[in-house]
Amino acid sequence: MAGADRATEWARHWTYAELPDLDLLRARYVRHTFPRHSHEGYVFGAVTGGVEDVGLPGGTVHAIPGTVVMINPEVPHTARPGQPGGWTYDTLYPSAQVVNDIAAEVTPLRGTVWFGETRTTDPYAARLITQVHRAAEEGNALAADSLLRVLVVRLLDRHGSVLPRTTPRAGGARDAERARIALEGRMAAPPTLEALAAELGTSPFALLRAFKKEYGMPPHAWLTDARVRRARRLLDAGTAPAEAAAAVGFTDQPHLNRHFTRIVGVPPGAYQRERGVYRRGRPAS
């Protein structure tokens, strides 16, 4: 396990080979804070000790034992200790495909599933999250898969809906989307805000406002989050951290280490070692 201070903080971020579309994080954080970021899939978290403050577009949610936090894909959020002793939690990160497939199989929901509530008091669902972790750690694929499905169905039945169709986008939203696409394509050498705005035929401040409104964070913060996401995919494929850092546009490996640890919760090396052991059945080299 890895953490900023091994005497007080620890974290394990890993995947179980039998459930490849699910990431798992079990951790205790005392001083660690997560900057604003988002995930491609869903987040289901259960605090098992202490208090976690989760910052979301609608305000701050206080997560305590017995509650479950549900975060939809691409929703920007932060996390920090809600009390001096920090918090301990078990978190599941199922892909959007997993959740939507379960919804299509056992509920009337069709389309992109959306959870209308961010936090619910549900000790049984919280225990299910911990039980999925335990089953995966024990190598019990049947139990892990079954418990995950029971959890998702329970949350869908109580809090699930379908994301409504989007209305035609205004000019600012279209500019923000074009800016995002440009940054994705030039991640290793992005333009300045002024140059990007000029390319899109708008002003820097107008683009800054539109981008933050559309994606919940300014372009530079979004780019850091996107770089970490791409670095994760490279690390999953066996790329060395130093090479991944260069490929996504960080100036060196220490910069990757710092941003990766802040956003993912563990350093790149620890992240890759865990996935090397549990995804491929042998230690990563």
C-alpha positions in Angstrom: 0.0 0.0 0.0 1.1 3.6 -0.6 0.4 6.9 0.9 1.8 10.3 1.7 2.6 9.2 5.2 2.6 5.5 5.8 2.0 5.8 9.5 -1.3 7.5 9.0 -2.4 7.3 5.3 -2.6 4.3 3.0 -4.3 3.5 -0.2 -4.8 0.6 -2.6 -6.1 1.3 -6.1 -6.5 -1.9 -8.2 -8.5 -4.0 -10.6 -9.7 -7.6 -10.2 -9.0 -9.6 -13.4 -12.4 -11.3 -13.3 -14.2 -7.9 -13.3 -12.0 -5.9 -15.8 -14.5 -3.0 -16.1 -14.4 -2.2 -12.4 -11.7 -0.3 -10.5 -11.5 -0.5 -6.7 -10.0 1.9 -4.2 -9.7 1.3 -0.4 -7.9 4.0 1.4 -7.4 6.1 4.5 -6.6 9.8 4.0 -5.8 12.2 6.7 -4.3 15.2 4.9 -4.8 14.2 1.3 -7.2 16.4 -0.8 -8.4 15.5 -4.3 -8.4 18.5 -6.7 -11.4 19.0 -9.0 -11.5 16.1 -11.4 -14.0 13.7 -13.0 -14.3 10.1 -14.0 -15.3 8.4 -17.3 -17.5 5.9 -15.3 -19.6 6.0 -12.1 -18.4 6.3 -8.5 -20.0 4.5 -5.6 -18.2 5.2 -2.3 -18.8 4.1 1.2 -17.1 5.8 4.1 -16.2 3.3 6.8 -14.7 5.7 9.3 -14.4 9.5 9.8 -15.9 12.1 7.5 -15.3 12.9 3.8 -16.3 16.2 2.3 -17.1 15.8 -1.4 -17.4 19.1 -3.3 -19.9 18.9 -6.2 -21.5 21.5 -8.5 -24.5 21.7 -6.2 -22.5 22.1 -3.0 -20.6 20.0 -0.5 -21.7 16.6 0.6 -20.7 15.2 4.0 -20.2 11.5 3.8 -20.1 9.5 7.0 -20.3 5.7 7.8 -23.6 4.3 6.6 -23.9 6.6 3.6 -23.2 6.0 0.0 -21.9 8.6 -2.4 -23.0 8.3 -6.1 -21.2 10.4 -8.7 -22.2 10.3 -12.4 -19.7 10.1 -15.2 -17.9 13.4 -16.1 -19.2 15.3 -13.1 -16.4 17.4 -11.6 -15.8 17.0 -7.9 -13.3 17.4 -5.1 -12.7 15.5 -1.9 -11.1 16.4 1.4 -11.1 15.4 5.0 -14.3 16.4 6.8 -12.6 16.2 10.2 -9.1 16.3 11.6 -8.8 12.5 11.6 -9.6 12.3 7.9 -11.6 9.4 6.5 -11.5 5.7 5.5 -13.5 4.4 2.6 -14.2 1.7 0.1 -15.0 2.9 -3.4 -16.1 1.2 -6.6 -15.6 2.7 -10.1 -17.7 0.6 -12.5 -17.6 1.6 -16.2 -20.6 3.3 -17.7 -21.1 0.2 -19.8 -21.4 -2.0 -16.8 -24.1 0.2 -15.1 -26.1 0.8 -18.2 -26.0 -2.9 -19.2 -27.4 -3.9 -15.7 -30.0 -1.2 -16.0 -31.1 -2.5 -19.4 -31.3 -6.1 -18.1 -33.3 -5.6 -14.9 -35.0 -2.1 -14.9 -37.1 -0.2 -17.3 -34.4 2.4 -17.7 -33.0 2.8 -21.2 -30.3 5.1 -22.3 -27.7 6.8 -20.2 -28.4 6.1 -16.5 -28.2 9.1 -14.2 -28.3 9.2 -10.4 -30.4 12.1 -9.2 -29.0 12.1 -5.7 -25.4 12.3 -4.7 -25.6 11.0 -1.2 -28.0 8.5 0.4 -28.1 7.0 3.9 -28.2 3.3 3.1 -26.1 1.1 5.5 -27.0 -2.0 3.5 -25.7 -0.6 0.2 -22.6 0.7 2.0 -22.0 -2.9 3.3 -22.4 -4.2 -0.2 -19.6 -2.0 -1.4 -17.3 -3.3 1.3 -18.4 -6.9 0.5 -17.5 -6.5 -3.2 -14.0 -5.4 -2.1 -13.7 -8.3 0.3 -14.9 -10.9 -2.3 -12.4 -9.5 -4.9 -9.6 -9.6 -2.5 -10.4 -13.2 -1.7 -10.5 -14.1 -5.4 -14.2 -15.0 -5.2 -15.3 -13.9 -8.6 -18.9 -15.3 -8.3 -19.5 -13.4 -5.1 -17.9 -10.2 -6.3 -19.9 -10.1 -9.5 -23.1 -11.0 -7.8 -22.7 -8.4 -5.0 -21.8 -5.7 -7.5 -25.0 -6.4 -9.5 -27.2 -6.4 -6.3 -25.6 -3.1 -5.3 -26.2 -1.4 -8.7 -29.8 -2.6 -9.0 -30.5 -1.4 -5.5 -29.1 2.1 -6.3 -30.9 2.2 -9.6 -34.2 1.2 -8.1 -34.0 4.0 -5.5 -32.1 6.8 -7.2 -31.7 6.0 -10.9 -33.2 7.8 -13.9 -32.3 8.4 -17.5 -30.3 11.4 -18.6 -32.6 13.7 -20.5 -31.9 14.5 -24.1 -29.8 17.6 -24.4 -31.1 20.7 -26.1 -29.2 22.4 -28.9 -26.1 24.0 -27.6 -25.5 27.7 -27.5 -22.5 29.3 -29.1 -20.4 29.3 -25.9 -21.0 25.6 -25.3 -20.0 24.8 -28.8 -16.8 26.8 -28.4 -16.1 24.9 -25.2 -16.5 21.6 -26.9 -14.2 22.6 -29.8 -11.6 23.8 -27.2 -11.8 20.5 -25.4 -11.3 18.6 -28.7 -8.3 20.8 -29.5 -6.7 20.2 -26.1 -7.2 16.5 -26.4 -5.5 16.5 -29.8 -2.6 18.6 -28.6 -2.2 17.4 -25.1 1.6 17.2 -25.2 1.9 20.8 -26.5 -1.3 22.7 -25.8 -1.8 26.3 -27.1 -2.1 29.3 -24.8 -5.6 30.4 -23.8 -5.2 33.4 -26.1 -4.1 31.3 -29.1 -6.9 28.8 -28.5 -9.5 31.5 -28.3 -8.2 33.1 -31.5 -8.4 29.8 -33.3 -12.1 29.5 -32.3 -12.9 33.1 -33.1 -13.7 34.2 -29.5 -12.0 36.0 -26.7 -9.9 34.4 -23.9 -12.3 35.4 -21.1 -15.4 34.3 -23.1 -13.8 31.0 -23.7 -12.7 30.7 -20.1 -16.2 31.3 -18.8 -17.8 29.0 -21.4 -15.4 26.2 -20.7 -15.9 26.3 -17.0 -19.6 26.4 -17.3 -19.6 23.4 -19.6 -17.0 21.2 -17.9 -17.0 22.5 -14.3 -13.3 23.6 -14.3 -11.1 25.9 -16.3 -9.2 24.6 -19.4 -5.9 24.2 -17.5 -7.4 22.1 -14.7 -9.4 20.1 -17.3 -6.1 19.4 -19.2 -4.3 18.2 -16.1 -7.2 15.8 -15.3 -7.2 14.6 -19.0 -3.4 14.1 -18.9 -3.8 11.9 -15.8 -6.5 9.9 -17.4 -4.4 9.2 -20.5 -1.4 8.4 -18.3 -3.5 5.8 -16.5 -4.3 4.1 -19.8 -0.6 4.1 -20.7 0.4 2.7 -17.3 -2.3 0.0 -17.7 -0.7 -0.9 -21.0 2.7 -1.3 -19.4 4.3 2.0 -20.3 7.0 3.2 -17.8 5.9 6.2 -15.7 8.7 8.4 -17.2 7.6 7.6 -20.7 3.9 8.1 -19.8 4.8 11.5 -18.4 6.4 12.7 -21.6 3.7 11.2 -23.8 0.9 13.2 -22.1 2.8 16.5 -21.8 4.1 16.6 -18.2 7.5 18.1 -18.1 9.0 15.2 -16.2 8.1 12.2 -14.1 7.9 14.2 -10.8 5.2 16.3 -12.3 3.3 13.2 -13.3 3.8 11.7 -9.8 2.4 14.9 -8.1 -0.7 15.3 -10.2 -1.4 11.6 -10.5 -1.2 11.1 -6.7 -3.5 14.1 -6.1 -6.1 12.9 -8.5 -6.0 9.1 -8.4 -5.0 8.8 -4.7 -1.8 6.7 -5.2 1.5 7.3 -7.0 1.9 6.0 -10.6 4.4 3.3 -9.5 2.1 1.9 -6.8 -0.9 2.1 -9.2 1.0 0.1 -11.9 2.4 -2.5 -9.5 -1.1 -3.3 -8.1 -2.5 -3.6 -11.6 0.5 -5.7 -12.7 -0.2 -8.2 -9.8 -3.9 -8.4 -10.1 -4.6 -7.8 -13.7 -2.0 -10.0 -15.3 -1.4 -12.4 -12.5 2.3 -11.5 -12.0 4.3 -8.6 -10.6 4.9 -5.6 -12.9 8.5 -5.3 -13.9 
